[in-house]
């Protein structure tokens, strides 16, 4: 079964450093998403991406965050200057379409720890 | 504010027993409601999807119900197995938006 692949599975970074989280969505999917889950809390929407541009973003997704699809297969989330409160599990997801029947497929996540 | 609340927070049952998890939402306008299973350290996996017009949807031992009038949903698990131990998350999508709104989940533990 096709999978969304995320790398690395765990990343530790120092506060103030830039990090890039990588995702390879399912190949025929057109819509891409990033969500995050702070330990013990609910999963929160960050951003959706379609046709090489952001289609929707949450209040969490401020100027510190950016997304990119650099080469037609990877989908990346960059955090410019990490803060302690950015520590969370970051999930990438993709979907074939926007209709209800097209659910998301989530990756296994990248656990980001900011120290 | 669009919110999804779930109960109970956690639940322990014996293998072979049934259980029902609850979800209440205030998301409007409503598009669809999904139940996900999330194993520890893994991404959520979809179990069921229901739109406004559907009030029951089954997927094997999982049966979800939806009452769009009262904005409530339930997930019933029949003949539980040890592998059912996971978090079960209710997720609601509003019309005209890409994003999913997640509940806090119910952590289910099935004991032998």
Interface residues (C-beta under 8 A of the other chain):
Chain A: X4 X31 X33 X35 X41 X42 X43 X44 X45 X48 X50 X55 X56 X58 X89 X91 X93 X98 X100 X101 X103 X104 X106 X107 X108 X109 X111
Chain B: X31 X32 X34 X41 X42 X43 X44 X45 X46 X49 X51 X89 X93 X97 X98 X99 X100 X101 X102 X103 X104 X105
